[in-house]
Amino acid sequence: MELSRFRELLGEPSVNGDVERDWRTLEDRAGIEFPDDYKGFVSAYGSGCVNDQLYLFHPRGVAGDDGLRLESLWAQAGFAYAELSRNAPDMYPYAVYPTAADGCLPIARSSSGNHVFLSPPNAEGKDWSVVIDMGEWVELPLSFTDFLWSALQGDLEIPIIEDEPSFEPVGALEP
């Protein structure tokens, strides 16, 4: 999906970053090549909050309380889900990165503590998809931008984003 469509709902991108600069180091370090639509959106809009409900993290977000750094989300979610799945494996059907190298990648967290993940492609030909944990796990066979557009339009049966579309930049990015 073209990023220009999001301008109708979210306004002009606030960062308009350089995708190569934003993602190369993280992808090299993690050994993962993220989907282009996701990288393009995050590089353009930066870290921030969609509809005061869904926090999107950035690879160059500052660490600590002042930023939404993607690797910080990975560490927090990876540890939490590893512990939770040990105690109740039936409630956590998806492995989470970095605990599982091929696990779902945490990319966003809702204001109520739910997580949005990207599920990587597999050898059987499955493409990237979006997985949501809202107490019940749901996998959506959508790209990140198709998921976000559908959520902003109210076309998903899952109420991950509600109300009028908005995007508020949150935190700073490292230079």
C-alpha positions as a Markdown table, in Angstrom:
| # | Residue | x | y | z |
|---|---|---|---|---|
| 1 | Met | 0.0 | 0.0 | 0.0 |
| 2 | Glu | 1.2 | 3.4 | -0.9 |
| 3 | Leu | 2.2 | 5.6 | 2.1 |
| 4 | Ser | 0.5 | 8.6 | 0.4 |
| 5 | Arg | -2.9 | 7.1 | 1.3 |
| 6 | Phe | -2.1 | 7.5 | 5.0 |
| 7 | Arg | -1.7 | 11.3 | 4.6 |
| 8 | Glu | -5.5 | 11.4 | 4.1 |
| 9 | Leu | -6.0 | 10.0 | 7.6 |
| 10 | Leu | -2.8 | 10.8 | 9.6 |
| 11 | Gly | -1.5 | 13.9 | 8.0 |
| 12 | Glu | 2.0 | 14.5 | 6.6 |
| 13 | Pro | 4.8 | 12.2 | 7.9 |
| 14 | Ser | 6.7 | 13.9 | 10.7 |
| 15 | Val | 10.1 | 12.3 | 10.1 |
| 16 | Asn | 10.3 | 11.3 | 6.4 |
| 17 | Gly | 13.4 | 9.3 | 7.3 |
| 18 | Asp | 15.9 | 7.4 | 5.3 |
| 19 | Val | 14.8 | 3.8 | 5.2 |
| 20 | Glu | 18.3 | 2.5 | 4.5 |
| 21 | Arg | 19.9 | 4.5 | 7.3 |
| 22 | Asp | 17.1 | 3.7 | 9.7 |
| 23 | Trp | 17.1 | -0.1 | 9.2 |
| 24 | Arg | 20.4 | -1.3 | 7.9 |
| 25 | Thr | 22.2 | -1.6 | 11.3 |
| 26 | Leu | 19.2 | -3.3 | 13.0 |
| 27 | Glu | 18.6 | -5.7 | 10.2 |
| 28 | Asp | 22.3 | -6.7 | 10.1 |
| 29 | Arg | 22.5 | -7.1 | 13.8 |
| 30 | Ala | 19.2 | -9.2 | 14.0 |
| 31 | Gly | 19.7 | -11.1 | 10.7 |
| 32 | Ile | 16.2 | -10.1 | 9.6 |
| 33 | Glu | 15.1 | -8.2 | 6.6 |
| 34 | Phe | 11.8 | -6.5 | 7.5 |
| 35 | Pro | 9.0 | -6.0 | 4.9 |
| 36 | Asp | 9.4 | -2.8 | 2.9 |
| 37 | Asp | 6.0 | -1.4 | 3.6 |
| 38 | Tyr | 6.6 | -1.6 | 7.4 |
| 39 | Lys | 10.0 | 0.0 | 7.1 |
| 40 | Gly | 8.7 | 2.7 | 4.9 |
| 41 | Phe | 5.9 | 3.6 | 7.2 |
| 42 | Val | 8.0 | 3.7 | 10.4 |
| 43 | Ser | 10.8 | 5.6 | 8.7 |
| 44 | Ala | 8.3 | 8.2 | 7.3 |
| 45 | Tyr | 6.2 | 8.7 | 10.5 |
| 46 | Gly | 8.7 | 7.9 | 13.2 |
| 47 | Ser | 7.9 | 6.6 | 16.6 |
| 48 | Gly | 4.5 | 7.6 | 17.8 |
| 49 | Cys | 1.0 | 6.8 | 18.8 |
| 50 | Val | -1.9 | 6.0 | 16.5 |
| 51 | Asn | -5.3 | 7.2 | 17.8 |
| 52 | Asp | -3.9 | 7.6 | 21.3 |
| 53 | Gln | -4.1 | 3.7 | 21.4 |
| 54 | Leu | -1.2 | 2.0 | 19.5 |
| 55 | Tyr | 2.5 | 2.9 | 20.1 |
| 56 | Leu | 4.8 | 2.3 | 17.1 |
| 57 | Phe | 8.5 | 1.8 | 17.8 |
| 58 | His | 11.4 | 2.9 | 15.7 |
| 59 | Pro | 14.9 | 1.3 | 15.2 |
| 60 | Arg | 16.6 | 4.6 | 16.0 |
| 61 | Gly | 14.2 | 5.6 | 18.9 |
| 62 | Val | 16.2 | 6.8 | 21.9 |
| 63 | Ala | 16.5 | 4.2 | 24.6 |
| 64 | Gly | 14.9 | 4.7 | 28.0 |
| 65 | Asp | 11.8 | 6.5 | 29.1 |
| 66 | Asp | 12.2 | 9.2 | 26.4 |
| 67 | Gly | 11.8 | 7.0 | 23.4 |
| 68 | Leu | 10.2 | 4.1 | 21.7 |
| 69 | Arg | 13.2 | 2.0 | 20.6 |
| 70 | Leu | 12.2 | -1.1 | 18.7 |
| 71 | Glu | 15.0 | -3.3 | 20.3 |
| 72 | Ser | 13.8 | -2.2 | 23.8 |
| 73 | Leu | 10.3 | -3.5 | 22.9 |
| 74 | Trp | 11.8 | -6.8 | 21.7 |
| 75 | Ala | 13.7 | -7.3 | 25.0 |
| 76 | Gln | 10.7 | -6.5 | 27.2 |
| 77 | Ala | 8.1 | -8.5 | 25.2 |
| 78 | Gly | 10.5 | -11.4 | 24.5 |
| 79 | Phe | 11.3 | -11.8 | 28.2 |
| 80 | Ala | 7.6 | -11.4 | 29.3 |
| 81 | Tyr | 6.2 | -13.8 | 26.7 |
| 82 | Ala | 8.9 | -16.4 | 27.4 |
| 83 | Glu | 8.0 | -16.4 | 31.1 |
| 84 | Leu | 4.3 | -16.4 | 30.4 |
| 85 | Ser | 4.5 | -19.3 | 27.9 |
| 86 | Arg | 6.5 | -21.4 | 30.3 |
| 87 | Asn | 3.7 | -21.2 | 32.8 |
| 88 | Ala | 0.7 | -21.5 | 30.4 |
| 89 | Pro | 2.0 | -22.8 | 27.0 |
| 90 | Asp | -1.5 | -23.3 | 25.6 |
| 91 | Met | -2.3 | -19.6 | 26.0 |
| 92 | Tyr | 0.8 | -18.5 | 24.0 |
| 93 | Pro | 0.7 | -20.3 | 20.7 |
| 94 | Tyr | 3.3 | -18.1 | 19.0 |
| 95 | Ala | 7.0 | -17.9 | 19.8 |
| 96 | Val | 8.3 | -14.4 | 20.3 |
| 97 | Tyr | 11.6 | -12.9 | 19.1 |
| 98 | Pro | 14.3 | -12.7 | 20.4 |
| 99 | Thr | 13.7 | -15.7 | 22.7 |
| 100 | Ala | 12.9 | -17.7 | 19.5 |
| 101 | Ala | 15.1 | -16.6 | 16.6 |
| 102 | Asp | 12.2 | -17.3 | 14.1 |
| 103 | Gly | 9.5 | -16.0 | 16.4 |
| 104 | Cys | 7.1 | -13.2 | 15.9 |
| 105 | Leu | 8.6 | -9.7 | 16.1 |
| 106 | Pro | 7.0 | -7.3 | 18.5 |
| 107 | Ile | 6.5 | -3.9 | 16.6 |
| 108 | Ala | 3.8 | -2.1 | 18.6 |
| 109 | Arg | 2.1 | -2.0 | 22.0 |
| 110 | Ser | -1.4 | -0.7 | 22.7 |
| 111 | Ser | -2.2 | 1.6 | 25.6 |
| 112 | Ser | -3.9 | -1.3 | 27.3 |
| 113 | Gly | -0.7 | -3.5 | 27.0 |
| 114 | Asn | -1.6 | -5.7 | 24.0 |
| 115 | His | 1.0 | -6.3 | 21.4 |
| 116 | Val | 1.2 | -6.3 | 17.6 |
| 117 | Phe | 3.7 | -8.5 | 16.0 |
| 118 | Leu | 5.0 | -9.3 | 12.5 |
| 119 | Ser | 5.1 | -13.0 | 11.8 |
| 120 | Pro | 8.0 | -13.8 | 9.4 |
| 121 | Pro | 7.7 | -15.8 | 6.2 |
| 122 | Asn | 8.3 | -19.5 | 6.3 |
| 123 | Ala | 9.7 | -22.2 | 4.0 |
| 124 | Glu | 6.1 | -23.2 | 3.0 |
| 125 | Gly | 5.6 | -19.9 | 1.3 |
| 126 | Lys | 3.7 | -18.0 | 3.9 |
| 127 | Asp | 4.4 | -14.3 | 3.6 |
| 128 | Trp | 4.8 | -11.7 | 6.4 |
| 129 | Ser | 1.6 | -11.4 | 8.4 |
| 130 | Val | 0.4 | -9.5 | 11.4 |
| 131 | Val | -0.3 | -11.2 | 14.7 |
| 132 | Ile | -2.1 | -9.5 | 17.6 |
| 133 | Asp | -2.3 | -10.6 | 21.2 |
| 134 | Met | -5.4 | -9.2 | 22.9 |
| 135 | Gly | -5.8 | -12.0 | 25.4 |
| 136 | Glu | -6.6 | -14.1 | 22.4 |
| 137 | Trp | -4.1 | -14.5 | 19.6 |
| 138 | Val | -5.2 | -13.6 | 16.1 |
| 139 | Glu | -3.1 | -13.9 | 12.9 |
| 140 | Leu | -4.1 | -11.6 | 10.0 |
| 141 | Pro | -2.9 | -12.5 | 6.6 |
| 142 | Leu | -2.2 | -8.8 | 5.9 |
| 143 | Ser | 0.9 | -6.7 | 5.3 |
| 144 | Phe | 1.6 | -4.1 | 8.0 |
| 145 | Thr | 0.2 | -1.2 | 6.0 |
| 146 | Asp | -2.9 | -3.2 | 4.9 |
| 147 | Phe | -3.4 | -4.0 | 8.6 |
| 148 | Leu | -3.0 | -0.4 | 9.7 |
| 149 | Trp | -5.2 | 0.9 | 7.0 |
| 150 | Ser | -7.9 | -1.6 | 7.7 |
| 151 | Ala | -7.7 | -0.8 | 11.5 |
| 152 | Leu | -7.9 | 2.9 | 10.9 |
| 153 | Gln | -10.9 | 2.4 | 8.6 |
| 154 | Gly | -12.7 | 0.3 | 11.2 |
| 155 | Asp | -12.6 | -2.7 | 8.9 |
| 156 | Leu | -11.1 | -5.2 | 11.4 |
| 157 | Glu | -13.2 | -7.3 | 13.7 |
| 158 | Ile | -10.5 | -6.7 | 16.3 |
| 159 | Pro | -10.8 | -3.3 | 18.1 |
| 160 | Ile | -7.1 | -2.6 | 18.2 |
| 161 | Ile | -7.6 | 1.0 | 17.0 |
| 162 | Glu | -10.8 | 2.9 | 17.4 |
| 163 | Asp | -12.1 | 6.5 | 16.9 |
| 164 | Glu | -10.9 | 9.1 | 14.5 |
| 165 | Pro | -7.6 | 8.5 | 12.9 |
| 166 | Ser | -4.6 | 10.4 | 14.3 |
| 167 | Phe | -0.9 | 10.1 | 14.7 |
| 168 | Glu | 1.1 | 11.8 | 17.5 |
| 169 | Pro | 4.9 | 11.7 | 17.4 |
| 170 | Val | 6.3 | 10.3 | 20.6 |
| 171 | Gly | 9.9 | 10.3 | 21.7 |
| 172 | Ala | 13.0 | 11.3 | 19.9 |
| 173 | Leu | 15.2 | 9.5 | 17.4 |
| 174 | Glu | 19.0 | 9.1 | 17.7 |
| 175 | Pro | 20.9 | 11.2 | 15.2 |
